[in-house]
Amino acid sequence: MRPVKLSLLCLAISSAAISHNAVAEESLDNILGQGRLIFEERYRYEYVDQDAVKGKPELKQADAQTARTRLGFQTGKWYGLSSLIEADNVTRIGNESFNSTRNGQKEYSVVADPDGTEINQALLRYDHKYGTAIGGRQRINLDNQRFIGSVAWRQNEQTFDGGLLQFKPITGLTLTSAYIDNVNTIWGPENGKYDNKTNPANINGHSKLFNAQYVLMRDFRGTPQLTVTGYNYLLDLDNIAVDGKASTPVGTLSSQTTGLRLSGLVAGFTYAAEYAQQEDYSNNPNQLDSDYYLAELGYTVGTVALKGGYEVLGGGEDGKSAKKNNLAFQTPLATKHAFQGWADVFLTTPTDGIEDAYLGATIPLLGGKVEAVYHDFSAQQGGDNYGEEYDLSYARPIPAVPGLVALVKYANYDSADNALSTFNNVDTQKFWLQLQYTYL
C-alpha cells in the first residue's frame, strides 16, 4: 500500500502545483495585457467598362476610389474566454462616378462599395481543447467558401449574427454547427430608396449550418492526403429574391444544400472532388432540384503552381416553371468573387445553369506573385456558349513598410455572340489598383 499512497501523494502535490500555476496564468490582467489591436487601411481604385444590354442605353464607365478603415481590439484569454470588437468605415474618395447600389448613380456600372460605418464583428468566444463556441456578430468561412464565406474582397465584409459551435472530439475530426438570424451583406450598412430585393443591407431569417470534416490520411510530414467533408446548409433567407423582376417574390433564395467534398495531396498533385444537391427550403415558393459538381487538379512544377478544374452549377428541372423562374443552383452566401471569374458576371447562376472549365497558374516574380486564370463558360442545359474570361493579377509586399501590400488586378469577360443578352453577361472589363496596410 505504501507505493500507492506515495504515488497518490505525488499526484496531489503535482495537481496542486498545476492548479496554482493555472490560477497564476489565468489572471484578469491577461484580458488587456495579452490583447491585440486591430488596424487596417485599404485604398482601392476600381474601373468597370461594360457593353450595352440589348434594348437599354450603355452604362457609363465606372471610376471608383474608396478607402476602408478597420479598427478593433481582440482581448487575451481568461479561462478560455475572449472577446473581439471591430468596426469598419468605407468612404468614397473623389467623384461619385459609379453605382454603389445606394447612391442613385444608375447610369454607371456597379461597384458594390457603399459608404458607411458599421460594426463588422462583436463577439464573445470560448476556446477549449475539444472545441470552440462563438456568439455574436462574426466572420464565418467554411471550407473553400464556395457556399458560406465573408466576401472579404469587397470593402464592406459580409458577417453573420448568431452562434457557432465547433467540436473536435478526436484527432482529425471537426464538427461545426451554426445558427444565423441575420446576414450583414456587402451592400450595407444601410438600405435606402435605391436598393432592391436582390441587394438588401441585411438578410433576415433562421439559417442553420452543419459541417463535418475528417482527415482520413496524412503523409509522413503530416500533410492531409485525404480530407472528407460532409455538409448540410439550411438557408432561410426571408427578404431577398433570386432576381429583381416585379413578379419574383422574396424568399426564392431559401434553400437546403447537402453535399460531400473530397480533397488532399497525393504524389505531388492536389485534388478536389465535390457533389451537392440543392432543394427548396422554408418560405421558398419555388420547387428547387438542382446539382453541383466539381473536379479540380493541381500540380507544382518548380516554382509554378498549376491548377485546372471543371465546375457545374445545374439549371432547374425542365418545364413551364423552370422557363418562368430561375430555379438554378445558387450560392447566395458564398465568397463568389473567388469563383467563375473576377469580373463577377455570374454572381447569380443563369436559369440554364453554368459549366465553368478553368485553367490557372501562380508564379513568384520579383518578390511578389503573379496569378493568371482562363475560364470557358457554357450553359449546363441547352449547351449554349456563354463566353470566356481572362484574369490576371500581381500582388507584392512593400519591403520598406511592413504590413503594406500592393495589388494590381485585371479581368476581361468576352460574351459569346449567341449568349442571352442580359445585364449579367455583356462584355465586361474590370481593373483594380489596391494598397492595403495591416498593423502587425
C-alpha positions as CSV (number, residue, x, y, z in Angstrom):
1,M,0.0,0.0,0.0
2,R,2.9,2.3,0.7
3,P,3.9,2.8,-3.0
4,V,0.2,3.5,-3.8
5,K,0.0,6.1,-1.0
6,L,3.2,7.7,-2.2
7,S,2.0,7.9,-5.8
8,L,-1.3,9.5,-4.7
9,L,0.6,12.0,-2.5
10,C,2.9,12.9,-5.5
11,L,-0.2,13.2,-7.7
12,A,-1.9,15.5,-5.2
13,I,1.2,17.7,-4.9
14,S,1.6,17.9,-8.7
15,S,-2.1,18.7,-9.2
16,A,-1.8,21.5,-6.6
17,A,1.2,22.9,-8.3
18,I,-0.5,22.8,-11.7
19,S,-3.7,24.4,-10.3
20,H,-1.6,27.1,-8.7
21,N,0.2,27.8,-12.0
22,A,-3.1,27.8,-13.9
23,V,-4.6,30.3,-11.4
24,A,-1.5,32.5,-11.8
25,E,-1.7,32.3,-15.6
26,E,-5.4,33.0,-15.7
27,S,-5.1,36.5,-14.3
28,L,-7.7,39.0,-15.4
29,D,-4.8,41.1,-16.5
30,N,-4.5,38.8,-19.5
31,I,-7.6,40.3,-21.0
32,L,-5.9,43.5,-21.8
33,G,-2.2,42.6,-21.4
34,Q,-2.4,39.8,-24.0
35,G,-4.9,41.7,-26.2
36,R,-4.2,42.7,-29.8
37,L,-5.0,46.0,-31.6
38,I,-6.7,45.5,-35.0
39,F,-6.0,48.2,-37.6
40,E,-6.2,48.0,-41.3
41,E,-6.4,50.6,-44.1
42,R,-7.3,49.6,-47.6
43,Y,-7.3,52.0,-50.6
44,R,-8.8,50.8,-53.8
45,Y,-9.3,52.1,-57.3
46,E,-11.8,50.1,-59.4
47,Y,-12.6,50.7,-63.1
48,V,-15.5,48.9,-64.9
49,D,-16.4,49.1,-68.6
50,Q,-19.4,47.1,-69.9
51,D,-21.1,46.9,-73.2
52,A,-24.8,47.8,-73.6
53,V,-27.6,45.4,-72.9
54,K,-29.9,44.9,-75.8
55,G,-32.7,47.4,-75.6
56,K,-31.1,49.6,-72.9
57,P,-28.6,52.5,-73.0
58,E,-25.0,51.7,-72.5
59,L,-23.8,52.2,-68.9
60,K,-21.1,54.8,-68.3
61,Q,-17.6,53.6,-67.3
62,A,-17.3,53.4,-63.5
63,D,-14.3,55.0,-61.8
64,A,-14.5,54.3,-58.1
65,Q,-11.9,55.3,-55.4
66,T,-12.7,54.1,-51.9
67,A,-10.9,53.7,-48.6
68,R,-11.8,51.2,-45.9
69,T,-10.6,51.8,-42.4
70,R,-10.9,48.9,-39.9
71,L,-10.3,49.4,-36.2
72,G,-10.8,46.9,-33.4
73,F,-9.5,45.1,-30.4
74,Q,-9.2,41.4,-29.6
75,T,-8.7,40.6,-25.9
76,G,-6.5,38.0,-24.4
77,K,-7.9,34.8,-22.9
78,W,-9.2,34.3,-19.4
79,Y,-10.1,30.7,-18.6
80,G,-10.7,30.2,-22.4
81,L,-12.9,33.3,-22.7
82,S,-12.1,36.2,-25.0
83,S,-13.9,38.8,-27.0
84,L,-13.5,40.9,-30.1
85,I,-15.0,44.1,-31.4
86,E,-14.2,45.5,-34.8
87,A,-15.7,48.5,-36.8
88,D,-15.3,49.3,-40.5
89,N,-15.7,52.6,-42.3
90,V,-16.0,52.8,-46.1
91,T,-15.5,56.2,-47.6
92,R,-15.7,57.4,-51.2
93,I,-12.7,59.4,-52.4
94,G,-13.3,62.0,-55.2
95,N,-16.1,61.9,-57.7
96,E,-19.1,59.6,-57.4
97,S,-18.7,58.2,-60.9
98,F,-20.0,54.7,-60.1
99,N,-23.2,52.9,-58.9
100,S,-22.6,51.8,-55.3
101,T,-26.2,50.4,-55.3
102,R,-27.1,53.1,-52.8
103,N,-26.1,56.4,-54.4
104,G,-28.6,56.5,-57.3
105,Q,-25.9,56.7,-60.0
106,K,-27.6,54.1,-62.1
107,E,-26.2,55.5,-65.4
108,Y,-22.8,54.0,-64.3
109,S,-21.7,50.4,-63.9
110,V,-21.9,48.9,-60.4
111,V,-19.0,49.0,-57.9
112,A,-20.7,47.5,-54.8
113,D,-18.9,49.5,-52.1
114,P,-21.4,51.9,-50.5
115,D,-20.3,54.5,-48.0
116,G,-21.0,53.8,-44.3
117,T,-19.7,52.8,-40.9
118,E,-20.7,49.5,-39.3
119,I,-19.7,47.1,-36.5
120,N,-18.1,44.4,-38.5
121,Q,-17.6,41.9,-35.6
122,A,-18.7,41.9,-32.0
123,L,-18.4,38.6,-30.3
124,L,-17.7,36.5,-27.2
125,R,-15.6,33.4,-27.7
126,Y,-14.8,30.3,-25.6
127,D,-11.9,28.0,-26.5
128,H,-11.4,24.5,-25.1
129,K,-9.2,21.7,-26.1
130,Y,-12.2,19.9,-27.6
131,G,-13.6,22.9,-29.5
132,T,-14.8,26.5,-29.7
133,A,-18.1,28.4,-29.1
134,I,-18.7,31.8,-30.5
135,G,-21.7,34.1,-30.1
136,G,-22.4,37.4,-31.7
137,R,-21.6,39.1,-34.9
138,Q,-18.8,37.1,-36.6
139,R,-16.9,36.1,-39.7
140,I,-17.8,32.5,-40.9
141,N,-15.7,30.9,-43.6
142,L,-16.5,27.2,-44.2
143,D,-14.2,25.0,-46.4
144,N,-13.2,26.9,-49.6
145,Q,-16.1,29.5,-49.0
146,R,-18.0,28.2,-52.1
147,F,-21.2,28.1,-50.0
148,I,-20.5,30.1,-46.8
149,G,-17.9,33.0,-46.8
150,S,-17.2,36.5,-45.7
151,V,-16.7,38.1,-49.1
152,A,-13.5,39.8,-47.9
153,W,-12.8,41.1,-51.4
154,R,-15.4,43.8,-51.1
155,Q,-14.8,46.8,-48.9
156,N,-17.8,46.0,-46.6
157,E,-17.2,42.5,-45.5
158,Q,-20.1,40.0,-45.1
159,T,-20.6,38.9,-41.4
160,F,-23.2,36.9,-39.6
161,D,-25.2,37.4,-36.4
162,G,-25.7,34.2,-34.5
163,G,-23.9,31.4,-32.8
164,L,-21.3,28.9,-33.8
165,L,-20.1,25.6,-32.2
166,Q,-17.1,23.7,-33.2
167,F,-16.3,20.3,-31.7
168,K,-13.1,18.3,-32.1
169,P,-13.7,15.0,-30.2
170,I,-10.8,13.1,-31.8
171,T,-7.7,13.9,-33.8
172,G,-8.6,14.9,-37.4
173,L,-12.4,15.3,-36.8
174,T,-14.0,18.7,-36.8
175,L,-17.8,19.1,-36.3
176,T,-19.2,22.6,-37.0
177,S,-22.7,23.9,-36.5
178,A,-24.1,27.4,-36.6
179,Y,-27.3,29.3,-36.3
180,I,-27.7,32.6,-38.2
181,D,-30.6,35.1,-37.7
182,N,-29.1,38.0,-39.7
183,V,-26.6,38.4,-42.5
184,N,-24.8,41.7,-42.8
185,T,-24.3,41.9,-46.5
186,I,-21.7,43.7,-48.6
187,W,-24.4,46.1,-49.8
188,G,-24.9,47.6,-46.3
189,P,-24.7,49.1,-43.8
190,E,-28.0,50.8,-44.8
191,N,-30.9,50.4,-47.1
192,G,-32.3,53.4,-49.0
193,K,-34.5,54.4,-51.9
194,Y,-32.2,52.9,-54.4
195,D,-31.8,49.4,-53.1
196,N,-34.0,46.5,-54.3
197,K,-34.9,42.9,-53.2
198,T,-31.7,41.5,-54.7
199,N,-29.3,43.6,-52.5
200,P,-30.7,44.2,-49.0
201,A,-28.2,45.5,-46.4
202,N,-29.4,42.7,-44.0
203,I,-30.9,39.3,-44.9
204,N,-33.2,38.1,-42.2
205,G,-34.1,34.5,-41.4
206,H,-33.3,31.5,-39.4
207,S,-30.5,29.7,-41.2
208,K,-28.7,26.6,-39.8
209,L,-25.3,25.3,-41.0
210,F,-23.9,21.8,-40.4
211,N,-20.4,20.8,-41.5
212,A,-18.3,17.6,-40.6
213,Q,-14.7,17.3,-41.7
214,Y,-12.4,14.4,-41.1
215,V,-8.8,13.9,-42.2
216,L,-8.6,10.2,-43.1
217,M,-5.0,10.0,-44.4
218,R,-1.8,12.0,-43.8
219,D,1.7,11.5,-45.3
220,F,4.9,11.2,-43.2
221,R,5.1,15.1,-42.9
222,G,1.5,15.3,-41.6
223,T,0.1,16.8,-44.8
224,P,-3.5,15.7,-45.4
225,Q,-3.8,13.2,-48.3
226,L,-7.5,12.7,-48.0
227,T,-9.9,15.0,-46.2
228,V,-13.6,14.1,-46.3
229,T,-16.2,16.9,-45.7
230,G,-19.9,16.5,-45.5
231,Y,-22.3,19.4,-45.1
232,N,-25.9,20.4,-44.9
233,Y,-26.8,24.2,-45.2
234,L,-30.4,25.2,-44.4
235,L,-30.7,28.8,-45.6
236,D,-33.8,30.6,-44.6
237,L,-33.5,34.0,-46.4
238,D,-36.7,35.9,-45.9
239,N,-36.2,39.2,-47.7
240,I,-34.1,38.6,-50.7
241,A,-35.0,37.3,-54.2
242,V,-33.2,35.4,-56.9
243,D,-33.7,38.3,-59.4
244,G,-35.2,41.8,-59.5
245,K,-38.3,41.1,-61.6
246,A,-41.5,42.5,-60.2
247,S,-43.1,39.1,-60.4
248,T,-40.4,37.4,-58.4
249,P,-41.3,37.1,-54.7
250,V,-38.7,37.3,-51.9
251,G,-37.7,34.0,-50.3
252,T,-36.7,32.5,-53.6
253,L,-33.1,32.1,-52.4
254,S,-34.1,30.0,-49.4
255,S,-32.6,26.5,-50.0
256,Q,-31.3,23.3,-48.5
257,T,-27.9,22.2,-49.8
258,T,-26.4,18.8,-49.0
259,G,-23.0,17.7,-50.2
260,L,-19.8,15.8,-50.0
261,R,-16.3,17.0,-50.7
262,L,-13.0,15.1,-51.0
263,S,-9.7,16.9,-51.1
264,G,-6.0,16.3,-50.5
265,L,-2.5,16.0,-51.8
266,V,-1.2,12.8,-53.4
267,A,2.2,12.2,-55.2
268,G,2.6,16.0,-55.6
269,F,-0.9,16.5,-57.0
270,T,-3.6,18.5,-55.2
271,Y,-7.1,17.4,-55.9
272,A,-10.7,18.2,-55.0
273,A,-13.9,16.4,-56.0
274,E,-17.3,17.6,-54.8
275,Y,-21.0,16.9,-55.3
276,A,-24.0,18.7,-53.8
277,Q,-27.8,18.7,-54.3
278,Q,-30.0,21.8,-53.7
279,E,-33.7,21.8,-52.8
280,D,-36.1,24.5,-51.8
281,Y,-36.4,25.3,-48.0
282,S,-38.5,27.3,-45.6
283,N,-40.6,30.0,-47.4
284,N,-39.3,29.5,-50.9
285,P,-42.4,29.5,-53.2
286,N,-40.5,27.6,-56.0
287,Q,-39.6,23.9,-56.1
288,L,-35.8,23.6,-56.4
289,D,-34.0,20.5,-57.6
290,S,-30.5,21.1,-59.0
291,D,-27.0,19.7,-58.6
292,Y,-23.4,20.9,-58.1
293,Y,-20.3,19.2,-59.4
294,L,-16.6,20.0,-59.1
295,A,-13.4,18.2,-60.2
296,E,-10.1,20.0,-59.7
297,L,-6.5,19.0,-60.1
298,G,-3.3,21.0,-59.3
299,Y,0.4,20.4,-59.7
300,T,3.6,22.4,-58.9
301,V,6.4,22.4,-61.4
302,G,9.4,24.1,-59.9
303,T,8.0,27.4,-58.5
304,V,5.0,27.4,-60.8
305,A,1.7,26.1,-59.4
306,L,-0.8,24.9,-62.0
307,K,-4.5,24.3,-61.4
308,G,-7.3,23.2,-63.6
309,G,-10.9,22.3,-63.0
310,Y,-14.5,21.9,-64.1
311,E,-17.3,23.2,-62.0
312,V,-21.1,22.9,-62.7
313,L,-24.0,24.7,-61.1
314,G,-27.0,23.0,-62.6
315,G,-30.2,24.6,-64.0
316,G,-33.6,23.7,-62.7
317,E,-35.8,20.9,-64.0
318,D,-37.4,21.3,-67.4
319,G,-41.0,22.6,-67.6
320,K,-43.1,25.7,-67.6
321,S,-42.0,26.6,-64.1
322,A,-38.3,26.5,-65.0
323,K,-38.8,28.7,-68.0
324,K,-40.7,31.2,-66.0
325,N,-38.5,31.2,-62.9
326,N,-34.8,30.9,-62.3
327,L,-34.5,27.5,-60.5
328,A,-30.8,27.1,-61.0
329,F,-28.3,26.1,-58.2
330,Q,-27.5,29.3,-56.3
331,T,-24.9,30.2,-53.6
332,P,-26.2,33.4,-52.0
333,L,-23.8,33.4,-49.0
334,A,-20.6,32.4,-50.8
335,T,-17.5,34.4,-51.4
336,K,-18.4,34.4,-55.1
337,H,-15.6,36.7,-56.3
338,A,-13.2,33.7,-55.9
339,F,-15.2,31.6,-58.4
340,Q,-16.3,31.8,-62.0
341,G,-14.1,34.8,-62.9
342,W,-13.1,38.0,-61.2
343,A,-15.4,40.1,-63.5
344,D,-18.3,38.8,-61.3
345,V,-20.5,38.3,-64.3
346,F,-22.2,35.2,-62.9
347,L,-22.9,36.2,-59.3
348,T,-26.4,34.8,-60.0
349,T,-26.4,31.5,-61.8
350,P,-28.4,31.8,-65.1
351,T,-31.6,29.9,-65.5
352,D,-30.0,27.2,-67.6
353,G,-27.1,26.7,-65.2
354,I,-23.5,27.1,-65.9
355,E,-20.4,25.0,-66.7
356,D,-17.0,26.5,-66.0
357,A,-13.9,24.9,-67.3
358,Y,-10.8,26.8,-66.0
359,L,-7.0,26.7,-66.0
360,G,-4.7,28.8,-63.9
361,A,-1.1,29.3,-62.9
362,T,0.6,31.1,-60.0
363,I,4.2,32.3,-60.5
364,P,6.5,34.0,-58.0
365,L,8.0,37.2,-59.5
366,L,10.2,39.9,-58.1
367,G,9.2,39.3,-54.5
368,G,5.5,39.0,-55.3
369,K,3.1,36.6,-57.0
370,V,1.5,36.6,-60.5
371,E,-1.7,34.7,-60.9
372,A,-3.4,34.1,-64.3
373,V,-6.7,32.2,-64.9
374,Y,-8.7,31.3,-68.0
375,H,-12.4,30.4,-67.9
376,D,-14.6,29.0,-70.6
377,F,-18.4,29.3,-69.7
378,S,-21.3,27.5,-71.2
379,A,-24.9,26.6,-70.2
380,Q,-25.5,23.4,-68.3
381,Q,-28.8,22.9,-70.1
382,G,-29.0,23.5,-73.9
383,G,-25.3,23.8,-74.4
384,D,-25.2,27.5,-75.3
385,N,-21.8,29.1,-75.1
386,Y,-21.8,32.0,-72.6
387,G,-18.3,33.3,-73.3
388,E,-14.8,33.3,-71.9
389,E,-12.7,35.3,-69.4
390,Y,-9.1,36.1,-68.8
391,D,-7.9,37.1,-65.3
392,L,-4.5,38.4,-64.3
393,S,-3.2,39.8,-61.0
394,Y,0.1,40.7,-59.3
395,A,0.5,41.1,-55.6
396,R,3.6,42.2,-53.7
397,P,4.5,43.2,-50.2
398,I,6.3,46.6,-50.0
399,P,9.6,45.9,-48.2
400,A,10.0,49.4,-46.8
401,V,6.7,49.2,-44.9
402,P,6.0,46.0,-43.0
403,G,2.3,45.1,-43.4
404,L,1.8,47.0,-46.7
405,V,0.8,45.0,-49.8
406,A,0.2,46.3,-53.3
407,L,-2.1,44.6,-55.8
408,V,-2.8,45.2,-59.5
409,K,-5.7,43.1,-61.0
410,Y,-7.4,42.8,-64.3
411,A,-10.5,40.8,-65.6
412,N,-11.8,40.6,-69.2
413,Y,-15.0,38.8,-69.9
414,D,-15.9,38.3,-73.5
415,S,-19.5,37.3,-74.1
416,A,-20.3,34.8,-76.8
417,D,-22.4,36.1,-79.7
418,N,-25.2,33.7,-79.1
419,A,-25.3,34.3,-75.4
420,L,-28.6,35.7,-74.0
421,S,-28.4,39.5,-73.9
422,T,-28.8,40.2,-70.2
423,F,-27.1,42.7,-67.9
424,N,-25.1,39.9,-66.4
425,N,-23.3,38.6,-69.4
426,V,-22.3,41.5,-71.6
427,D,-18.7,42.1,-72.4
428,T,-17.1,43.4,-69.2
429,Q,-13.6,44.7,-68.3
430,K,-12.5,45.5,-64.8
431,F,-9.3,46.8,-63.4
432,W,-8.2,47.3,-59.8
433,L,-5.3,49.0,-58.1
434,Q,-5.1,48.4,-54.3
435,L,-2.9,49.2,-51.3
436,Q,-3.6,47.5,-48.0
437,Y,-1.9,48.1,-44.7
438,T,-2.4,45.7,-41.8
439,Y,-0.9,46.6,-38.4
440,L,1.3,43.7,-37.3
